[in-house]
Amino acid sequence: MLCESRNQEPAIQVMPVSSSQRKEYVRKIRLKTGGGIFATVLVSLMLVQPAVNAEDLSQSPYFKGGKIDTFYDRKDNGDFQTNEFLWTPVFKGGHGVIVSENGGQDTNYFGGYARPLLTRPELGDLFLGAQEVLQGDSKQTEAQAEYRLPNGLGFGGGFVDRTFSNQDVKFAKVSYQNQWRDIKYILSSQWQKYAGQDYPGGYVGLYNKALMATWGSDGEQWRSSFGYIAPESSSILRPAVEVLYVDNSIGKISGSKDLMVSGSLGFRRGFLSHEARLGRAMGPTGMQFSNPQAYLQPTFNRRLTAWELGELVDFRYINQALPNAGRVETFEAVIFPGQLLGDTSLLSSVFVGAGVTSPNPGAKGTSGIVGYLKRFKHFESNVRVQQDFDRNDTSLYFGAIYWL
């Protein structure tokens, strides 16, 4: 997931912050966010940095291109989940809850990431992050931090602490990122202690405007990704695809082998962009603020749904090989008929599609999908109804985004 800036960043105007100005910032932010905890966080972020001309928060480097994102997802035969987060160039954080409808324990999760040196690039870059997952008496906590010098050299580390489990994590890393001609690259070397076992590791990533490839290992898993984005054109047709493979079976704790392929015929930045992919490709030790990842799951930083990937036609295929020799495959594909026909009316936002889930062993499920995704100025909403005909299961999803 990634929120892209849509315009060039304006110049920052440094000025003293008076009491009246602070009150005005609070009033405007509450109007933008609806008040509450988000307003408190945003005001704090603005006041710890040099003040900006906040006549239009959408042009502030602290908010420009940011969003408030929330969704509700319910299955008749399973659980329901709500999730909400704030996503800005300087802070990304949120909360969610999974409520069991089958007598299980509810799960609460929350966390955030900060980039406090955003407006002071001459001082380098600082990444800070923390997550927590609560379920009954179980508590899991994670923290990460990395400082990068202006020349691209970085030093970082973090930990994961789990109650009732020996799968605690500690890690430290050294990284370097730079650019040669039109090719950007990242190199990292790291040490990780997972469940009492020490592992060396590292990652490498190369990409330009069109192509991206990464590979790396932390000892408990290795992951690799490939991405392609077609060149820009005057047409809405602009294919993009990503292949991500994660093998969790190589270390002391055996896990699944996961393959995910996502694509769209109408790239519109976001999930399929190189910046967002970099977070998934480098994993939780990569600490990429454009799309920060966590060891702990679930997390507020949601993966975009298949119908949010782009325009025209979107799809996603997931193949998960489980440690017990089982396998789960899912495939979803949607089309926007109006867009394919060149329609620009409200009907162009209607999508239809199908999904297939193939557990092995287990029952296969085939489903139909219908929904609507539309943005009106600052507000974007999407709704999807999915009916699994084999399992007689209806899933309802509603998402809303307010772009700052």
Secondary structure, DSSP 8 states (H G I E B T S, - for coil): ------S-----------HHHHHHHHHHHHHHH-STHHHHHHHHHHHTS----TTSGGGSTTTTT-EEEEEEEEETTS-EEEEEEEE-SSEEEEEEEEE-SSS---EEEEEEEE-TTTT-GGG-EEEEEEEEEEETTEEEEEEEEEEE-TTSEEEEEEEEEETT-S--EEEEEEEEEEEETTEEEEEEEEEEEETTEEEEEEEEEEE-SSEEEEEEE-SS-EEEEEEEE----SSS-B-EEEEEEEE--SSSS---EEEEEEEEEEE-SGGGSHHHHHHHHH-TTT--TTS---SSSS-SS----GGGSEEEEEEEEEEEE-TTS-EEEEEEEEE-HHHHTT--SGGGGEEEEEEEEEEESS--EEEEEEEEEEEETTEEEEEEEEEETTTTEEEEEEEEEEE-
